[in-house]
Amino acid sequence: MTLPASLNDRWRSTLILKRDVFSTVERGRFATPTGEIDAVLRRLDQIPRWTRPIARHLFDRERRALAAADSLGVGPRLLLAGDNFLVRGFIAGVALHVARPHGDRAYFAAAKLALRRLHRAGVCHNDLAKEQNWLRGTDGQAYLTDFQLAFVFRRRSKIFRVAAYEDLRHLLKHKRSYVPDALTASERRVLAHKSLPTRLWMATGKRVYRLITRGVFGFTDREGGGPRLVRDAPLITAALQRDPRVRDAAVVAFPERRAGTALYAFIESDEPLSERQIQDIVAGCGTKPPERTQVVDAMPRDPSGRVRAEILQLVAMNQVDLIEPLLRNQGERDVMSRIIAGRQNFRDRFAF
């Protein structure tokens, strides 16, 4: 891939995070006057011709929103932008569906404040129903990312008020999932009432949107794992769980340098299964085997016994430095220390 001339001496790519028909997103290092920093690059030079009008529209919306919100401290900084690329700062943290901040009232107070700051700057995010667009930073604060659908308003018009209301309503839906007892009476009223444009959208446009995004563009899941996570991972998991030597299995996605998305299988077993044995187990399930496999003696679980796949995903993405705040007791720390010691992916780094 040929970099734009203005980036030649300033950008060093380390990993492709995402590649679809609208853009390529890379993690890397960006040279500033004070030294290199972690950053994320979105580029349009590799997209097909037939998606360019939509891709350009989404790109321009993100660039305007990032510029408007640049100094607010609620999202990534806009570091550099050209006709077909933009470089934004990297936020150290994990998405809401990975962090799972149950009982964390402070996080949602910070999220509401971040949203208020964004709206005061005239920016409505317009895509906050997705948990991956909310980040929990390593500092415990709330941040927003992925501004491709954002609106920037010059005045507080009726459309602005509706869009801001829906931003807030989506945040409160997440708050209801993680700290329902912290909802105020006024917040419950917001949750109970969708705006008229939203009700119309749910009844009409959303069906067409899903048909296009899933049927034409192949966007299939909210966590960003793509078709492999949605279609292949369940088949691999079922095949592994059927084997009598396997107590349980969990398959998660992680960014892969060449393919964009790969699968990592954690296999709970008392036997030291070899790579060849694992490939034989999944050979008949109708898909290719996972790119990484790790046999473990135990997996982290919540009180109900559910495997905490969000923690295993951080191992797969080699973001082990973000795991400690998610662990609840010494037993989980012991389990995770063994898994981390045996992890199979040391190179790739994932960013939101």
N, C-alpha and C positions, 0 to 999 in steps of 0.2 A: 504494500500500500504506500503510495507516494504522499507525503505530508505537504500541506500548503506551504509556500515559501516562507510565510511569516512565522511558521512553527518549527522550521527545520532545526534550528539550534536551541530551541526552548522546550521541546516536548520529547520525553522518553517513555514509550509505552511499555508497560509490564504485563498487561493482561487485557484480553477482550472480555468485557463484562456481558455484552449483549449485542446481537446482530440480528436485525429484522429488516423488513422492506421499507422502513422509514428512517433508519439511521444505524450507525455502528457506535457503540459506547465502549470506551477503553478506560482502564485505570492506568495511571502512570505518574511521572514526576515532571513538574513544570518549573522552568527556570524563571526566577524573579530577581530583581535587583539585590535582594537580601539573601539569595540562595534558592536551592530547589525545595519545592513543597509537594505534598501529595495532592493530586488533582484528578479530575475526570474530564475526558474529551468526548464530545458528541460530534460526529462528522457525517456529512451527507454524500460524500464522493463515491460511495460504493452501492448506492441504492438503485433499483431498477428504474427505468425511465417512466414507466406507467404510474409509479407512486410519487413522483417528484412534486406535483402540485400539493398533495396532502402533506407530504413530508416537509415541504417548505413552509406551509401554513403553521404546522405544529412547532417547527424550529423557530419561526419568527415570534410566536406567542411565548415560547420559553425565554427567548433572548430578551424580549421586552419586560417580562415579569421579573427575571433575575436582575435586570438593570434597575427596575423600580424598587426592588426589595434588597438591593445590594448591601446597604449599611444597617439593616434592621437586626441582624444577628439571629434570624429565624430560619435561615436556609443557606444553601451554598452561595459563596461569593462568585460573581461573574468576573473572571480573571482576564479573559481575552475573547473576542468574538470576530469572526470574519464572515464572508458570504456563505461558506459551506461548513463552518465549524464553530464551536464555542468551547471554551475551557472554563470549567467551574471548580470551585474548591471542593475538597473532600471533607466530609463530616465523619469523624470517628464515632461510630455507634452502630446500632442494629435496628432493623425495622420492627414495627410494633408486633407483628405476628411472630417474630423471633423473641423479642424481649418479654412479651406477655406480662405486662406490669400489674398483675393482680394485687389489689389493695394499695397501689401506689398513688395516693391522692396528690402528692406533690407533682408528679409527672403531669397529671391532667390539669392541674392549676397552671403549670408552665405552658402546656399546650394551648389552653384558652388565652393566656396572655400573648403567646406567639401569634395566634390567629387574630387577636385584636390589633396587634402592631401591623400585621400584614394588611388588614382591612383599612386601617388609618392611612396607609400609603396608597390606597386605591386599588389594591390587588386582591382578587378573589381566586383561590387556587382551583376550584371547580372539579377536583378529582380526589377528594379526601375520604370517599367511601372505602378506598383501598388502604389496607393497613400498611402496605409496604411504602406508602407515601408519607407515613409518619415515622420518624426516627426517634429512638431513645439514645441520646449521646452518652459517651462514657462519663460525662459530668452529671448524668441524670436528667438533663434538660430535654425539652421537646424541640424537634426541628422538622421542617417540611422539605420534601424533595420532589423532583419530577414535575416541573411547571409547564409541561407541553400543552395542557388544556386551560391554562390560567387566562384570566381576563385582567386587563389594566384599564381602569376607569379614570376619566378626567374629573368627574363629579359624582356625587352620591345620588345617582339616578334611581328610579324604581327598579331597573334591571340589576343595578349594583346591590340594592338592598335584598333582593330575592337571592342573588348569588351568594352574598355574605351569610344570609340566613341558612342556606343549604350547606355551606361550609361548616357552620356551627352545628347544625343538626347531625351531620356525619361525624363530627368529633364527639358529640354526645352519645351517639350509637356505640362508639368504641369505649367511651367512659362507662356506659351501661354494661358492657361486656366484662370490664375489668374491675370497676369499683362502683357497682350499682347503688350501694348504700350512700355514696357521696353525692348522688344527684339531688339537686334542689328542686323545689316545687316548680319554679319557672322553667328549669331545664327539662323536667318531665312534660311540661306543656309543649315545649318546642318539639320534643321527640314524638309527641302524639299528633302533630300537625305538619304534614308535608305542604309545601307551597303549591299553588295551582299549576305553574309550569312543570313542576316535578311530577304531579299526579298525571298530567297529560303525557309527559315523557314516558312514565312507567306503563301507561296504557297503550301507547302507540310506538313512539320512536325507539324505545329501548329494544323492542323485539327485532326491528330492522338492524339496529346497531349490533346486536349479538349475532345476527345472521351474517353480517358483513365481516365483523372482526374474527369470528370463530370459523366461519365457512370459507371466506375468501383469504383473509390474512393469516389464519391459523393461530390466533391468540387464544390460548386455552386455559390459563390459570392465573390466579392473582399473585402468586409468589414469584413469578418470573422464571419458573423452571422450564417452561415451554412444553411441547408435545412429549418429550421424553419423560418428564416428571408425571404428566397427567396420564399418558397412555402406557408407557413402558414400565414405570416403577411399580404399579400395582401387580402387573403380571410377574415381575421378578420377585416381588415380596411374597406373592402367593406360592410360587414355585419353591422358594426357599423354606417357607413355613410348612410345606407338605413333607419335606424331608425329615425322617425320624431323628436325625442327628442334630437338627436345628430346633432350639427352643423358641426363638423368635427372630424376626428380622425387621429392619427399618431401612428404607432406601430414600435418600435425599439428593437434591441437585446441587451442583456447584459449577461456577464458570470454568471453562476449559480453554486454554490458550488458542487452540486451532478451531475446534468445533463450536465454541460458544457456550454450550451447556453439556455437562456430563453427569453421570450418576455415581453415587458412592453408597455401597451397601454395607451396613453394619449387621453382623450375623452373630447372634448369641448362641454359643455352643460350648460344650465341655471338650469337644474334640478339635484338634488343630487342623482344620480343613485346609487343604492346599488350594491354590488358585485353580488348578486343573479340576479338582473335585467340585469346586463352586461353579465353574463353567459347565460342567456336566449336569449339575442340578438344574441350571436355568436354560439348558440347551433346547428343551422342548417347549418353552413358553411363548415362542413366536416373536422374540425380539433379541437384539444383541445383548451380551452380558454387560454389567456395570463396568465403568472404567476403573473404579477403585473398589476394593473389598477389604474388609477388616473383620476378623473373628475376635469376638470379645467374650469375656466370662459373664458380663452383666451390662445392662444399659440403664441410663438414668430414667426414672419413672416418677410420675406424680402420685399423690396419695391414692388415686383411683386405680393405679397400675398402668396407666397409659404411658407409653414411651415418650419421653420429652425430645421429640424430633428436632425442635428448634435448637437445642443444645448440640445435638449431633450434627446439625447443618453447619454450625460454627466450626466444628472440627473439620468437616469436609472442605470448608472454605479457608481453612488454616487461619481462622480468626480466634485462636485459642486465648488471646489476651482479653477477649470480651466475655469469657465464660464465667469467671469467678463471681461477678455480681448476680448471676442468675442461679447460683447454687444455694440451697436452703439449709444444708446440714453437712456434717462431716462424712456421713455415709455417701452422699452424692459426690463429695470432693474425692473420696477414695476411688469410687467407680470411674470418675472422669480423669483422674490422674493416670489410671492404667490405660484408658482409651487414648488419651492424649499422647502418652509415651509410645503407643503402637500405631499412631496415625500414619496414613499412607500418602498424604498430600502435604508436602512441605513447601512447595514453590508458590502455588497460586494464592492470590489475595483477592478478596471480594469487597466491593464498595457499593453504597447506595447513592 
